C-alpha cells in the first residue's frame, strides 16, 4: 500500500507516471505488492470470523442462563422475577451490569406446551456483543444478542417423609449422621430443615422455612403440605371398651394382662384369621410369634394402649393386608406406638379404606407430656414395613434401618410431627412400587420444566 501512495504523490509532483516497466518485470515485487494489498482483507476476515464465533458462544451461554432462570422463575413460590435474576447473575448475567438486561414476563396468550392451569414464565437475557477484531478493521456494528426461554411448573412430586409440625424452628433435623441414607426419598418439612454434615442422599429436600443441607437438591420457602391422611380418622370405630382398659403391670407383682389382651403362645407361630376391625382395650402383648391371615384386609385397633411385641414377630401372611390403629382419649398415659423387641413385619392393605396405611395414630390424640413421642432404634422392635407409618403428633427420633415387609412391596413412607435422625437412620424408598402397595404418598413442591 505504501508504494502505491509514493507513486501517486510522484505523479502529482512531476505530472507524469514513472517508468514502472522494470518494477513489473520483477516477480518478487509483484508478489510483495499483492500480498500487501491482500493482508488487510485476510486479517479483517479472520478477525470478523473470530468475533462471530465469540458472538455464537456468547449467545449459547446466554441461552443456558435463560433456561435456568426460567426454571427458577417457574419454581419460585414468590418474587419470580427476582429468582430469575438471581440465577442469571450466578451464571454471569447480572441485570443492569454493563449492557445486560434480564426480564421476566408471563406470556399471553400462553405458548404451546404451557398447561392452562399453570403459569408460564418467559425470561429474556440481552447483552451487547464485544467486537474487538471487527473494530480493528473499522466495523462498529457489534450486535445486541438475546436469548429467551419459557418454563412452567411441573407436576408435584411425592415425599416419603413429611414433618407436619410447622410450629417449631426445625421439624426435620439430623445430628452427626454421615451414614444416614434416604436415597430415593424426597423429604418435606413444614417449618425448617437442618442436616449437619450430610445431605442424607435424599433426592430432594424441601422446607417451608430454610433448608440447611438436607437433600441432594435443596429448596427453601416451599409451600406447606397439609396433612393428607387426617380424614381417615372418621373410619376409626367407636370406642366400645366401656372405659375399661387393661395395661401391662409396671411391677412383677402387678396383675398380668387378661387373655383378651394377649396373642400367641411361646410354643409355635399362631395364625389368626381376621377380617374387618379387631378391637383391643388397652395394651396388646404378643406371647409368641403371630401371623395375621387377612386376605380381605384387617384393622387392629388399640384403644388407649400400646402394642408390645415382647421380643416376638408380628407378621402378615402372603396376600394379607393389616393396618394397626392407635386411638383413645387425650390425657391417657399410654404409649400409643409399637414397643418391645422383636420384629414388626407387616404389609398394609393394597385396596379399600385403609389402602397403603400400615400404622395409623389417631390425629385427635395430643402429645400431652410427650406420651406420643418415641425413638425408633431399629430393634425396639425392628420395622419391616410396607406402607405408610402415620404419627402426626409425635416427635420421633430415628436411628435405625427400615426394611420392607416380607410379603409386601418395596414401599415406605412416614408422616410425623417432627423427625430427628441420628447415626445410621435409613429407609428404603421406591415410589415406583408404592402404587402396587396401594399407597399414595404425600405430594408437594413442583419442578420447573421448559416449554417446547
C-alpha positions as CSV (number, residue, x, y, z in Angstrom):
1,X,0.0,0.0,0.0
2,X,2.9,2.4,0.8
3,X,4.5,2.0,-2.6
4,X,1.2,2.9,-4.2
5,X,0.9,6.1,-2.2
6,X,4.5,7.1,-3.1
7,X,3.8,6.5,-6.8
8,X,0.7,8.6,-6.5
9,X,2.5,11.5,-5.0
10,X,5.3,11.3,-7.6
11,X,2.7,11.5,-10.4
12,X,1.2,14.7,-9.0
13,X,4.6,16.3,-8.3
14,X,6.2,15.6,-11.7
15,X,2.9,15.4,-13.7
16,X,3.9,12.1,-15.2
17,X,3.9,8.5,-14.3
18,X,7.3,6.9,-13.6
19,X,8.6,4.1,-15.7
20,X,7.2,1.0,-14.0
21,X,8.3,-1.5,-16.6
22,X,11.2,-2.7,-14.6
23,X,9.1,-3.0,-11.5
24,X,6.5,-5.1,-13.1
25,X,9.2,-7.3,-14.6
26,X,10.3,-8.2,-11.1
27,X,8.1,-11.1,-9.9
28,X,9.2,-10.6,-6.3
29,X,8.0,-7.1,-6.3
30,X,4.6,-8.1,-7.8
31,X,4.1,-10.8,-5.1
32,X,5.0,-8.3,-2.4
33,X,2.5,-5.8,-3.7
34,X,-0.3,-8.3,-4.0
35,X,0.5,-9.6,-0.5
36,X,0.4,-6.1,0.9
37,X,-2.9,-5.5,-0.8
38,X,-4.4,-8.7,0.5
39,X,-3.3,-8.6,4.1
40,X,-5.9,-6.1,5.4
41,X,-8.7,-8.2,3.8
42,X,-7.3,-11.5,5.1
43,X,-6.8,-10.3,8.7
44,X,-10.1,-8.5,8.7
45,X,-11.9,-11.6,7.5
46,X,-10.1,-13.7,10.2
47,X,-10.9,-11.2,12.9
48,X,-14.5,-10.9,11.9
49,X,-14.8,-14.7,11.9
50,X,-13.3,-14.8,15.5
51,X,-15.8,-12.2,16.6
52,X,-18.8,-14.1,15.0
53,X,-17.6,-17.2,16.8
54,X,-17.4,-15.4,20.1
55,X,-20.9,-14.0,19.5
56,X,-22.2,-17.5,18.9
57,X,-20.6,-18.8,22.1
58,X,-21.9,-15.8,24.0
59,X,-25.4,-16.5,22.8
60,X,-25.2,-20.2,23.7
61,X,-24.1,-19.2,27.2
62,X,-27.0,-16.7,27.4
63,X,-29.4,-19.4,26.3
64,X,-28.2,-21.8,29.1
65,X,-28.6,-19.0,31.6
66,X,-32.1,-18.1,30.3
67,X,-33.2,-21.7,30.6
68,X,-32.0,-21.9,34.2
69,X,-33.5,-18.6,35.0
70,X,-36.9,-19.5,33.5
71,X,-37.0,-22.7,35.5
72,X,-36.1,-20.7,38.7
73,X,-39.0,-18.3,37.9
74,X,-41.4,-21.2,37.4
75,X,-40.3,-22.9,40.6
76,X,-40.4,-19.9,42.9
77,X,-43.2,-19.5,45.3
78,X,-43.0,-15.7,45.1
79,X,-40.8,-13.0,43.6
80,X,-40.5,-14.9,40.4
81,X,-38.6,-12.1,38.5
82,X,-36.1,-11.7,41.4
83,X,-35.5,-15.5,41.5
84,X,-34.8,-15.5,37.7
85,X,-32.4,-12.5,38.0
86,X,-30.6,-14.2,40.9
87,X,-30.0,-17.4,38.9
88,X,-28.9,-15.4,35.8
89,X,-26.5,-13.5,37.9
90,X,-25.0,-16.7,39.3
91,X,-24.3,-17.7,35.6
92,X,-22.6,-14.4,34.8
93,X,-25.5,-12.2,33.6
94,X,-26.4,-9.6,36.3
95,X,-29.3,-7.4,35.4
96,X,-28.1,-3.8,34.9
97,X,-24.4,-4.7,34.8
98,X,-23.0,-3.1,31.7
99,X,-25.5,-3.8,28.9
100,X,-27.1,-6.9,30.4
101,X,-30.8,-6.9,30.8
102,X,-32.8,-9.8,32.4
103,X,-36.5,-9.5,32.0
104,X,-39.3,-11.9,33.2
105,X,-42.8,-11.9,31.9
106,X,-45.8,-14.2,31.9
107,X,-46.6,-14.6,28.1
108,X,-50.1,-14.1,27.0
109,X,-51.5,-15.9,25.2
110,X,-49.8,-18.9,26.6
111,X,-47.5,-20.7,24.3
112,X,-48.0,-24.3,23.2
113,X,-47.0,-26.7,25.9
114,X,-48.0,-24.4,28.7
115,X,-50.9,-26.0,30.7
116,X,-54.0,-23.9,31.0
117,X,-54.0,-24.4,34.8
118,X,-50.4,-23.3,35.4
119,X,-48.4,-20.1,34.9
120,X,-45.6,-19.9,32.4
121,X,-42.7,-17.6,32.7
122,X,-40.6,-16.2,29.8
123,X,-37.1,-15.0,30.7
124,X,-35.1,-12.9,28.2
125,X,-31.4,-12.1,28.6
126,X,-29.8,-9.5,26.3
127,X,-26.3,-8.1,26.1
128,X,-24.2,-6.1,23.6
129,X,-21.7,-8.3,22.0
130,X,-18.0,-7.4,22.1
131,X,-16.3,-6.8,18.7
132,X,-12.6,-6.3,19.3
133,X,-11.4,-7.7,15.9
134,X,-14.2,-6.2,13.9
135,X,-13.5,-2.7,15.4
136,X,-9.8,-3.1,14.3
137,X,-10.9,-3.1,10.6
138,X,-13.4,-0.2,11.2
139,X,-16.6,-2.2,11.8
140,X,-18.5,-0.7,14.7
141,X,-21.8,-2.5,14.3
142,X,-21.5,-5.1,17.1
143,X,-25.0,-6.6,17.5
144,X,-27.1,-6.9,20.7
145,X,-27.5,-10.6,21.4
146,X,-30.5,-12.0,23.2
147,X,-31.8,-15.4,24.3
148,X,-35.2,-16.4,25.6
149,X,-36.7,-19.4,27.4
150,X,-40.2,-20.3,28.6
151,X,-40.8,-22.6,31.6
152,X,-43.7,-23.7,33.7
153,X,-44.1,-25.5,37.0
154,X,-44.2,-29.3,36.5
155,X,-46.3,-31.8,38.5
156,X,-45.9,-32.2,42.2
157,X,-43.6,-35.0,43.4
158,X,-44.0,-37.5,46.2
159,X,-42.5,-37.2,49.7
160,X,-41.6,-40.4,51.6
161,X,-41.0,-38.3,54.7
162,X,-43.3,-35.4,55.8
163,X,-42.8,-33.4,59.0
164,X,-46.0,-31.6,59.7
165,X,-45.4,-29.5,62.7
166,X,-44.6,-26.1,61.2
167,X,-44.6,-24.6,64.8
168,X,-41.0,-25.4,65.8
169,X,-37.8,-23.9,64.4
170,X,-36.8,-27.2,62.8
171,X,-39.1,-30.1,62.4
172,X,-36.6,-32.1,60.4
173,X,-33.1,-32.4,61.9
174,X,-30.1,-34.7,61.6
175,X,-27.2,-34.8,64.0
176,X,-23.9,-36.5,63.2
177,X,-25.4,-38.7,60.6
178,X,-22.7,-39.3,57.9
179,X,-24.1,-42.8,57.3
180,X,-27.8,-42.0,57.2
181,X,-29.2,-43.0,53.9
182,X,-32.5,-41.7,52.4
183,X,-31.6,-42.4,48.8
184,X,-34.6,-42.4,46.5
185,X,-36.6,-40.4,49.0
186,X,-37.9,-36.8,48.9
187,X,-38.4,-35.1,52.2
188,X,-40.5,-32.1,53.3
189,X,-40.5,-30.0,56.5
190,X,-43.4,-27.6,57.1
191,X,-41.0,-25.4,59.1
192,X,-37.2,-25.6,58.5
193,X,-34.8,-28.5,57.9
194,X,-31.2,-28.7,59.2
195,X,-28.9,-31.5,58.3
196,X,-25.5,-31.4,60.0
197,X,-22.6,-32.7,57.9
198,X,-24.6,-34.9,55.5
199,X,-27.3,-34.4,53.0
200,X,-28.8,-37.9,53.7
201,X,-28.6,-38.7,50.0
202,X,-32.3,-37.7,49.8
203,X,-33.2,-36.9,46.2
204,X,-35.0,-33.6,47.1
205,X,-35.1,-31.8,50.4
206,X,-37.9,-29.2,50.7
207,X,-38.6,-26.9,53.6
208,X,-41.2,-24.2,54.1
209,X,-38.7,-22.2,56.0
210,X,-34.9,-22.6,55.4
211,X,-33.3,-25.8,54.2
212,X,-29.8,-26.1,55.6
213,X,-28.1,-29.0,53.9
214,X,-30.9,-31.6,53.5
215,X,-31.1,-33.3,50.2
216,X,-29.1,-33.5,47.0
217,X,-31.4,-30.9,45.6
218,X,-32.4,-28.4,48.3
219,X,-35.3,-26.0,48.3
220,X,-36.3,-23.4,50.8
221,X,-39.5,-21.3,51.0
222,X,-41.7,-24.1,49.6
223,X,-45.4,-24.2,50.2
224,X,-46.5,-26.1,53.3
225,X,-48.1,-29.6,52.7
226,X,-51.3,-30.2,54.5
227,X,-51.9,-33.5,56.3
228,X,-53.1,-35.9,53.6
229,X,-54.4,-38.6,55.9
230,X,-56.2,-36.9,58.8
231,X,-59.6,-37.7,57.1
232,X,-59.1,-41.4,57.7
233,X,-59.8,-40.9,61.3
234,X,-63.5,-40.9,60.5
235,X,-63.1,-44.6,59.8
236,X,-61.9,-45.5,63.3
237,X,-64.6,-47.5,65.1
238,X,-66.3,-46.1,68.1
239,X,-64.7,-46.9,71.4
240,X,-66.6,-50.0,72.7
241,X,-64.4,-50.6,75.8
242,X,-66.8,-49.0,78.3
243,X,-63.9,-47.1,79.9
244,X,-62.0,-50.3,80.9
245,X,-58.5,-50.5,79.5
246,X,-56.0,-53.1,80.6
247,X,-52.3,-52.3,81.0
248,X,-49.2,-54.3,81.5
249,X,-48.0,-54.3,85.1
250,X,-45.2,-51.9,85.9
251,X,-44.1,-54.3,88.7
252,X,-43.8,-58.1,88.7
253,X,-46.3,-58.2,91.5
254,X,-48.9,-56.5,89.3
255,X,-51.8,-58.2,87.6
256,X,-50.9,-59.6,84.2
257,X,-52.9,-58.8,81.1
258,X,-56.0,-60.8,80.6
259,X,-56.1,-63.4,77.8
260,X,-58.2,-61.0,75.8
261,X,-55.2,-58.7,75.5
262,X,-52.7,-61.4,74.6
263,X,-51.9,-63.0,71.2
264,X,-50.0,-66.2,70.5
265,X,-48.0,-68.6,72.7
266,X,-44.4,-69.4,73.1
267,X,-44.6,-72.9,71.6
268,X,-45.1,-72.0,67.9
269,X,-46.3,-69.4,65.5
270,X,-50.0,-68.8,65.9
271,X,-52.1,-67.8,62.9
272,X,-55.2,-65.6,63.3
273,X,-57.7,-65.2,60.5
274,X,-59.1,-61.7,60.7
275,X,-61.4,-59.5,58.6
276,X,-62.6,-56.0,59.5
277,X,-61.9,-54.4,62.9
278,X,-60.3,-56.3,65.8
279,X,-60.5,-54.1,68.8
280,X,-58.3,-54.3,72.0
281,X,-59.0,-52.3,75.1
282,X,-55.6,-51.2,76.5
283,X,-52.3,-52.8,75.9
284,X,-51.8,-55.7,73.5
285,X,-48.9,-58.1,74.2
286,X,-47.6,-60.9,72.0
287,X,-46.8,-64.2,73.9
288,X,-45.2,-65.8,70.8
289,X,-44.8,-65.3,67.1
290,X,-48.1,-64.3,65.4
291,X,-49.2,-64.4,61.8
292,X,-52.2,-62.4,60.6
293,X,-54.1,-64.0,57.7
294,X,-56.3,-61.3,56.4
295,X,-56.9,-61.6,52.6
296,X,-59.8,-59.3,52.9
297,X,-57.8,-56.8,55.0
298,X,-57.9,-56.2,58.7
299,X,-57.7,-53.3,61.1
300,X,-56.1,-53.9,64.5
301,X,-57.5,-51.2,66.8
302,X,-55.8,-50.5,70.1
303,X,-57.8,-48.2,72.4
304,X,-55.6,-46.3,75.0
305,X,-52.8,-48.8,74.8
306,X,-49.6,-49.9,73.3
307,X,-48.5,-52.8,71.1
308,X,-45.8,-54.8,72.9
309,X,-44.2,-57.4,70.6
310,X,-42.4,-58.8,73.6
311,X,-39.4,-59.9,71.5
312,X,-41.7,-61.8,69.1
313,X,-42.6,-61.3,65.5
314,X,-46.0,-60.0,64.2
315,X,-46.2,-60.8,60.5
316,X,-48.9,-60.6,57.8
317,X,-49.3,-63.7,55.7
318,X,-48.9,-63.6,51.9
319,X,-51.7,-61.8,50.3
320,X,-52.9,-60.2,53.5
321,X,-53.2,-56.5,54.5
322,X,-53.1,-55.1,58.0
323,X,-53.5,-51.6,59.4
324,X,-52.6,-51.0,63.1
325,X,-54.6,-48.1,64.6
326,X,-53.7,-46.4,67.9
327,X,-56.6,-44.3,69.3
328,X,-58.1,-43.3,72.6
329,X,-58.6,-40.3,74.7
330,X,-56.3,-37.4,75.5
331,X,-54.8,-37.4,78.9
332,X,-54.0,-41.2,78.8
333,X,-50.5,-42.1,79.8
334,X,-50.4,-45.0,77.3
335,X,-47.6,-45.1,74.8
336,X,-49.6,-45.4,71.6
337,X,-47.0,-46.9,69.3
338,X,-45.2,-50.3,68.9
339,X,-42.8,-51.2,71.7
340,X,-40.7,-54.2,72.8
341,X,-38.0,-56.1,70.9
342,X,-38.8,-58.5,68.1
343,X,-40.0,-57.6,64.6
344,X,-43.0,-55.9,63.1
345,X,-43.2,-57.4,59.7
346,X,-46.4,-56.2,58.0
347,X,-47.8,-55.1,54.7
348,X,-50.6,-52.6,54.5
349,X,-53.8,-53.3,52.6
350,X,-53.5,-52.6,48.9
351,X,-57.1,-51.6,48.5
352,X,-60.1,-50.4,50.5
353,X,-60.5,-47.7,53.1
354,X,-57.1,-48.1,54.7
355,X,-55.2,-48.8,51.5
356,X,-51.4,-48.2,51.9
357,X,-51.7,-47.4,55.6
358,X,-49.6,-49.7,57.8
359,X,-49.7,-47.8,61.2
360,X,-52.2,-45.0,61.9
361,X,-52.1,-42.9,65.1
362,X,-55.4,-41.0,65.6
363,X,-54.7,-37.3,64.8
364,X,-57.1,-36.4,67.6
365,X,-54.5,-37.6,70.1
366,X,-52.4,-34.8,71.5
367,X,-48.9,-35.2,72.7
368,X,-49.6,-34.2,76.3
369,X,-46.4,-34.7,78.3
370,X,-44.7,-36.4,75.4
371,X,-46.5,-39.7,75.7
372,X,-46.8,-40.0,71.9
373,X,-43.1,-39.3,71.3
374,X,-40.8,-42.2,70.7
375,X,-37.4,-43.4,69.4
376,X,-37.0,-45.9,66.7
377,X,-33.6,-47.6,67.0
378,X,-34.0,-50.5,64.6
379,X,-34.6,-53.1,67.3
380,X,-37.4,-51.9,69.6
381,X,-38.9,-53.5,67.6
382,X,-37.4,-53.9,64.2
383,X,-39.6,-52.5,61.4
384,X,-40.0,-54.4,58.2
385,X,-43.0,-52.5,56.9
386,X,-44.7,-52.0,53.5
387,X,-46.8,-48.9,53.6
388,X,-47.3,-45.6,55.5
389,X,-46.4,-45.0,59.1
390,X,-48.5,-42.1,60.4
391,X,-47.7,-40.4,63.7
392,X,-49.0,-36.8,63.0
393,X,-48.5,-35.5,66.6
394,X,-45.4,-37.5,67.6
395,X,-41.9,-36.2,67.8
396,X,-39.8,-39.1,66.5
397,X,-36.1,-39.9,66.9
398,X,-35.0,-42.2,64.2
399,X,-31.7,-44.1,64.3
400,X,-32.3,-47.5,62.7
401,X,-33.0,-49.0,59.4
402,X,-36.4,-49.9,58.0
403,X,-36.8,-53.0,55.8
404,X,-39.6,-54.0,53.5
405,X,-42.4,-56.3,54.7
406,X,-41.6,-59.9,53.8
407,X,-44.9,-60.3,51.9
408,X,-45.2,-56.7,50.7
409,X,-43.8,-54.4,48.0
410,X,-40.8,-52.2,48.5
411,X,-42.6,-49.0,49.6
412,X,-42.3,-47.0,52.8
413,X,-43.5,-43.6,53.9
414,X,-43.6,-41.7,57.2
415,X,-45.6,-38.7,58.4
416,X,-44.7,-37.3,61.8
417,X,-44.9,-34.0,63.7
418,X,-41.1,-33.7,63.8
419,X,-38.2,-36.0,63.0
420,X,-34.7,-36.2,64.3
421,X,-32.3,-38.6,62.5
422,X,-29.3,-39.8,64.5
423,X,-26.5,-42.1,63.4
424,X,-27.3,-44.5,60.7
425,X,-31.0,-43.9,60.2
426,X,-32.0,-45.3,56.8
427,X,-35.1,-46.4,54.9
428,X,-35.8,-47.8,51.5
429,X,-37.8,-45.6,49.2
430,X,-39.2,-46.7,45.9
431,X,-42.3,-44.8,45.0
432,X,-42.5,-46.8,41.7
433,X,-43.6,-49.7,43.9
434,X,-45.9,-47.7,46.1
435,X,-48.7,-47.9,43.6
436,X,-48.7,-51.7,43.8
437,X,-48.6,-51.3,47.6
438,X,-51.8,-49.3,47.5
439,X,-50.1,-46.2,48.9
440,X,-50.4,-42.7,47.5
441,X,-47.5,-40.8,49.1
442,X,-47.9,-37.1,50.1
443,X,-47.2,-34.7,47.3
444,X,-46.0,-31.2,47.1
445,X,-43.3,-28.9,45.6
446,X,-43.0,-28.6,41.9
447,X,-40.3,-28.9,39.3
448,X,-39.8,-26.2,36.8
449,X,-39.7,-27.5,33.2
450,X,-39.0,-25.9,29.9
451,X,-41.9,-25.5,27.5
452,X,-41.2,-26.6,24.0
